[in-house]
Amino acid sequence: MIGRLTPLVCLALLAAAPACALELHYAPRENLALIDAGLIDDSVDSVDMAAYVLSDQSVIAALIAAADRGVVIRLYLDKGQYAQHDPMRGGLIEKLLGYPNVFARVKGKGVLMHLKAYVVDRRVLRTGSGNFSRPGLAEQDNDLVIVDDAKAIAEFEANFDAIFGRGTNVEAMGTAVAGGRR
């Protein structure tokens, strides 16, 4: 049986643990879209994003700029929300989905795909309560959490790979996209 740890033992364990940066941000005090756009702007290789709602113009513009730089982007979206934003009407979503290095899938059936998180270059995880929409990132009471912990990132990526793998290709919903099948 393990007894209570002394403060000195606790300090030694903490000192031996790898450092993990954690940032917390809150809307509406901060415009979370600016933080998201900045994180995506720093991407070099990949962005894996699970988005219940993806309608904020600055976040989509940052994703387009990343795609234009050759960053591989995988999007996993909620079917109902995706359909509401009708990417066939043109605009930024349709432009984003037109890149050959952008791969989009939707949760085809069942309950909502309600995540609001992404990983940039397998080195930083962003998660939080706010949808990637103007109200969710700038007006509502929401949080945004940035983590650089390798274990948390690996767990997100494993979950993302699993849900992305079972998703429906966007082009199967009648939307032609360049990447789509990956």
N, C-alpha and C positions, 0 to 999 in steps of 0.2 A: 504494500500500500504506500502510495506517495503522499507525503505530508505537504503542508503549505510551504511554498518557496519563500525564502528570505529575500528581502529587498536586494541584497548583494547578488544573489543567484539570478534574480530577475534582470538586473542590470547587465550581468555577464551574458545572459541569453540574448538580450536585445542587442548588445554590442556585436555578438557573433552573427546575428541575422543580417542578410543583405538589405541594403537601404532600399526603400520604396518611396517614390515621390507620389503624393496624393494632393490634388488640387480640387477645391470645392468652389463652385460659382452658383449664384442665385439670380434668377429673373424674378421680377422686373428690374431689380436694382442694377443688374448688368444685362447687356444685350448678348445673350448666349450665341446668337448667330455669328457675331464677330469672332468669338472664340472658336466655334466650329469651322468657320471659313479659314481662320489662321492655322488650325491643325491640319486641315485638308491641303492648304497651300504648302505646307511643309512636306507633303508626301513625295516620295521618290519612286517607290516600287509598286505599292498596293494600298487599296482602301477596301475593306470588307465592311459593308454597312447593312444593318438591319433597321428598317425604318417603317414604323406604322404609318406615318404621314411624311411625305417628302414634297413640300411645296414652297419652302422658303427660297426666295430667288437668290440670295447671297450664298447659301449652302450649295444650291444647284450650280451656280456660276463657278464656285470653287471646285466642284466635282468636274465640271466641263474643262476648266483650266488644267486640272490634274490629268484628265483623259488626253487633252491636247499635248501634254508633256510625255505621254506614253505610259502613265500610271495605269495599272490594271485595276479596274473597279468592279467589284461584285456587289450587287444590290439585292437584298431580300426584302420584299414588300408585302404589305397586306393587300389581298385581292380587292376588297371593297373600297379601300382608300385609293388604291391605284386606279381603279375604274372611275372613281369620282373626279380624278384630276385629268382624265381623258387625254393621254399623251398624243393622240392623233390630231388634236387641235393645233399642233405646232407649239412653238415656244421652247423654253429651256429644257424641259423634260424630254421632249422629242429629240432635240439636238443632242442631249447627253446620251440617250439610248442609241443614237446613230453612230457612235464611235465603235470601231472594231474591237477595242480593248475594254468595252463596258459590257458586262454580263448581268442580266436582270432576271430574277425569278420572283414569283409571287406564291404566297401560301394558298394553295388551291382549294382546300376545303377544311371544314372544322371551325374551331373558334378563331378569334383574331390572332394575327401576328402582331404583337403589341410592343416588341422591343424598340428601343431608341438608342442604339449603340453602334459604334464602329471601332475598328482597329486600323491604325495607319502604320504601314511598313512593318507590321508585326513587332512594333516597339512601344506603342502607346495606345491605351484603351480609353475611349470616351464612352460614358454611359450616363444615364440620368432620366428624369421623369418627363422632360419636355419633348414634345413632338418637333420634328424638323419643319416647323411652320412659323410664320410671323408671330401669331399669338403665343404659340408654345415656347418660343425662344426669347421673346421680348416683352410680352404683356402679362402672361399668366405667372402665378407663383410656381416655379419649377426649379429644379436643380440640375447641374451638370457636374459630373465627376470625371477627372482625368487621372489615370493610374498608369504607372510604368512598370508594374510588377510582372515579371516574366510568367509566373504561374497563373495569374489572373488573365493575362493575354492569351496564354496557351489554352486555358479553359474556354474563353470566349471563342477562339478560333476553332476548337474542336466542336463546340456547339454550333457555331456558324456553318462549318462544313456539313454537319449532319442536317441542319434545317435547309440549307441551300441545296443539298443533294436531293431532298424530297420535294422541293418546290416545282412549280409549273413554269416552264419557259414563258416569258412574256409574249413571244411570237405565237405561242399556242393560244393566246387570248385574242389573237387577231391584230397584234401590233408587230410590225416588222422592225427588228432592230439588227444592227450589224453584228454585235457580239453574241447575244442571246443564248447560244447553245452550250456554252462552256459549263 
